[in-house]
Amino acid sequence: MKAALLTALAAFPLLYACQQEDVFATWRDPSKYVIQSEISSFTVMQYNIWGADSPWDSGRFDAVAGVINSQHPDFVSLNEVDSLTTRNPWFMCRELAERTGMYYAYAVAIESDEWTRKGTYGDAILSRYPIEEVRRFKLYPDPAQGTVQKENRSVCAIRVDLSGKKVWIVTTHLDHRSNELSRISQAGQLRTVVESLDGSLVLCGDLNARPESRTMSIIFDYMEPQYPSPTSEYYTYPSKYNGQAQPSYMIDYILLKKGEPTLRCASYRVVNATASDHCAVVATFKINEP
């Protein structure tokens, strides 16, 4: 009996790791359950949660979930999400899903490297609505940039049905190095991903690029910015976490696929909180008939 119990306990971490990428639903608070036959609008949040810094505890999860819950988003794009790593032995998007009453999907960018030691690191999406489909992609650094701080990046895409309309919510996190060679390459790779997804599409992410950069000029060829103007009101980094009252520049975005006939951005704002080193971005979209 004791031997059987030890065998079962030993197998549990492997089972947990194998299931970590599954779409998972948690509805612990019935008030968060969405029952709506006709959906006329939805709200999206973009949030780099700085999961790659020092180890998290329950208080840190509560702080990030508090920022999310304060804005009542229907979808949340999450960057820097650890999963069962040495520095953060949590499946972070599941922890946040449980605290926000949402579905989740996760995409791996990095597996068991010198930073994570074990486990994985990537991007995730939380959804108030049932997830119909999940697609995961990799973005690669430009080989010409060398191997220093070289990292693969991921794209997580979920498809939901909103009042009979197919909508993709997509998140990614582009290369962080000061030289934008890899970001330029990834902007081209990202276009291929976007064009492979049929239907309305909202792209979110920490793109590590300012609006005037070459990287963003490529992305703006196929995605439309939704902020009213590239002014300080919409700057996203750094946040109050760093002890700085106002962010210095914009690198986090919510974008709409060019030529989109049914979605229109009704509001766009930045939420500056101390839960992460990035501000959150929140946009509400109206659903119109084409």
Summary of the structure (lengths in Angstrom):
residues: 290
radius of gyration: 18.7
end to end distance: 64.0
largest distance: 66.7
contacts: 948
relative contact order: 0.15
helix: 26%
strand: 33%
